[in-house]
Amino acid sequence: MIGLLAALAAEVPKEVINPVVPDEIGEIFWGALAFFTLWALLRYVCLPPLLKVRAEREQQVLADQEAASAAETQGEQVRRDYEATLAEARSEANRIVEVARVASEAQRSQAVAVAEAAAAEERQAAMADLDAARAQALNQIKGDVASIAISAASKVVQADLDLAQNQSTIDDYVNQASGTR
């Protein structure tokens, strides 16, 4: 079988065909006509929508860039507003703290004044109690001193002395002695 094919191949005349350069004018004509038709179809039918889509895409990119720039500007403004509001809130907080500090200082001063007034009042009451106790002790001592003095004097004099008659002398002496201290 191979032999038969080899024989048939040997009988066919060998022509050299150039695939790049066509050998007939009609083939060149139809190839040129197909080429220019395809070129016209692409140029006037397919290319305009592609150019239109490309232009729309460029416009969309520009619009997105402008929107991003506007958003960035707006974000910066919001940040500045936030910082201003934060600074205002801090100053308000500082003012409130200062007012509270002043109020607490006033309240503390008032409490100290009330405590000092109460202490002074208690001190006066204690001094009054002390003066009353001293006066009572002095009165009690006057009686005791009077009786001891009369008793001592009666032993020195070796006579009975009357307490009622000498009471004014003893009271004068005790008052004079207590007043010099």
Secondary structure by P-SEA (a helix, b strand, c coil): caaaaaaaaaacbbbbbbccccccaaaaaaaaaaaaaaaaaaacccaaaaaaaaaaaaaaaaaaaaaaaaaaaaaaaaaaaaaaaaaaaaaaaaaaaaaaaaaaaaaaaaaaaaaaaaaaaaaaaaaaaaaaaaaaaaaaaaaaaaaaaaaaaaaaacbbbbcccaaaaaaaaaaaaaaac
